[in-house]
């Protein structure tokens, strides 16, 4: 079920949308549709991880050196600081991410929320859910393999069953179930939620 709208304190001319959920739930696909509606920039997690994963020709299944994720965080920090300090203030951004519960999860989440605050953008987290069988069926599609994303269906089934995700503050979150709803329809729902919360882009 979708979350109710939160009272707006806008209007906001730009937004930062944080798409969260387990792998295979449609974050990038819906984010791409939303970027078109917003005329925004999609910052998929593969955009950050892929430069490193290409160096390994990663097949989405083989184990990677754990140190690689610390180096990926350095890329993410560079992306966020560039958006804060250099990117056009008229841009809206859509991020996709998986944040597992843990000691650094809240800080990772707050880092992106602070980017929105500094840019005077509306911030919205979108938490995706999906039937586990549908999720697993999406994992090894050719598009994920080509983008150097994880492509081990049974591995991600285990991940889903045994890994808890970080839960953002409820006031930040809009919930969507992606099991059967088309990505374009889910993107439209997110856009409407943004408008209800005070997003009012300047007409081009």
Buried (B, 14 or more C-beta within 10 A) or exposed (E): EBBEBBEBEBEBBBBBBBBBBBBBBBBBBBBBBBBEBBEBBBBBBBBBBBEBBEEEEBEBEEEEEEEBEEEBEEBBEEBBEEBBEEBEEEBBBBBBBBBEEEEEBBEBBEBBBEBBEEBEBBBBBBBBBBEBEBBBEBBBEEEBBEBBBBBBBEBBBEBBEEEEBBBBEEEBBBBBBBBEBEBBEBBBBBBBBBBBBBBBBEEE
